[in-house]
């Protein structure tokens, strides 16, 4: 009798832990970066915002709508974690990235 109660309690505990693990927000982002401000240069390949990721400076044009980060009103620097990909647009100089997912830290 005692054995079946312990087994039942163990199963309930394992089920509870599994549910918690499955519902936990995913925190696995590719990188941590710092958005440092706007690119005010006036040229064909300029504009956007500077972001420093692993000591490399990139430019971003926009953020996903669901990010809830408004770069027009933010106080820089802004530390973020993000998923991104490098894009080639034919311009030399700073590398541009597309932000796929981002969260403010």
Wavefront OBJ file of the C-alpha trace (Angstrom):
o trace
v 0.000 0.000 0.000
v 2.754 2.457 0.963
v 4.642 1.603 -2.240
v 1.653 2.501 -4.443
v 1.190 5.842 -2.642
v 4.876 6.730 -3.174
v 4.693 5.725 -6.841
v 1.538 7.800 -7.313
v 3.186 10.828 -5.663
v 6.294 10.369 -7.816
v 4.214 10.205 -10.997
v 2.290 13.349 -10.044
v 5.543 15.188 -9.302
v 7.066 14.127 -12.625
v 3.940 15.182 -14.508
v 3.974 18.556 -12.736
v 7.642 19.124 -13.620
v 7.003 18.174 -17.245
v 4.126 20.650 -17.497
v 6.266 23.441 -16.035
v 9.151 22.668 -18.395
v 6.880 22.696 -21.444
v 5.220 25.995 -20.524
v 8.419 27.868 -19.678
v 9.233 30.769 -22.023
v 12.036 29.929 -24.411
v 15.107 32.010 -23.622
v 17.332 30.669 -26.322
v 18.295 33.663 -28.433
v 21.277 33.698 -30.782
v 22.966 36.793 -29.379
v 23.019 39.580 -26.855
v 23.558 43.031 -28.323
v 23.450 46.733 -27.549
v 21.521 49.169 -29.708
v 23.610 52.331 -29.420
v 21.669 54.895 -31.438
v 20.565 56.150 -34.839
v 22.616 56.365 -38.015
v 22.155 59.988 -39.075
v 24.436 59.801 -42.111
v 22.889 60.982 -45.371
v 23.720 58.482 -48.097
v 22.005 55.798 -50.136
v 23.092 52.948 -47.839
v 22.798 54.855 -44.568
v 20.084 55.113 -41.967
v 18.668 52.838 -39.326
v 20.139 52.076 -35.916
v 23.556 50.851 -34.829
v 23.720 47.603 -32.887
v 26.850 46.086 -31.395
v 26.906 42.266 -31.292
v 30.080 40.496 -30.155
v 32.123 43.684 -30.737
v 30.923 43.968 -34.363
v 28.773 46.948 -35.373
v 25.763 46.278 -37.588
v 22.871 48.391 -38.851
v 19.214 47.491 -38.457
v 16.333 49.130 -40.312
v 13.439 47.997 -38.144
v 12.326 45.635 -35.415
v 9.533 43.061 -35.505
v 6.180 44.626 -34.557
v 5.718 42.196 -31.658
v 8.957 43.380 -30.009
v 7.258 46.240 -28.107
v 10.468 48.278 -28.478
v 10.019 51.740 -29.990
v 13.439 52.894 -31.160
v 12.110 56.407 -31.830
v 11.485 56.943 -28.104
v 14.109 54.700 -26.450
v 16.957 56.044 -24.366
v 20.188 54.572 -25.725
v 22.038 52.325 -25.172
v 19.456 49.514 -25.106
v 20.653 46.012 -24.233
v 18.715 43.277 -25.990
v 18.797 39.595 -26.796
v 17.931 38.743 -30.364
v 17.798 36.336 -33.264
v 19.029 37.861 -36.512
v 20.448 37.191 -39.950
v 22.952 39.071 -42.058
v 21.551 40.589 -45.238
v 23.434 41.729 -48.307
v 22.034 44.783 -50.026
v 24.960 45.658 -52.289
v 26.233 48.412 -50.015
v 29.754 48.379 -48.637
v 30.621 49.609 -45.164
v 28.468 48.561 -42.254
v 26.799 45.180 -42.394
v 23.032 45.174 -42.185
v 21.021 42.605 -40.307
v 17.376 41.650 -40.186
v 16.077 41.167 -36.658
v 13.919 38.053 -36.470
v 13.124 38.111 -32.743
v 14.202 40.547 -30.042
v 13.661 41.157 -26.349
v 14.828 44.040 -24.177
v 16.931 43.067 -21.158
l 1 2 3 4 5 6 7 8 9 10 11 12 13 14 15 16 17 18 19 20 21 22 23 24 25 26 27 28 29 30 31 32 33 34 35 36 37 38 39 40 41 42 43 44 45 46 47 48 49 50 51 52 53 54 55 56 57 58 59 60 61 62 63 64 65 66 67 68 69 70 71 72 73 74 75 76 77 78 79 80 81 82 83 84 85 86 87 88 89 90 91 92 93 94 95 96 97 98 99 100 101 102 103 104 105
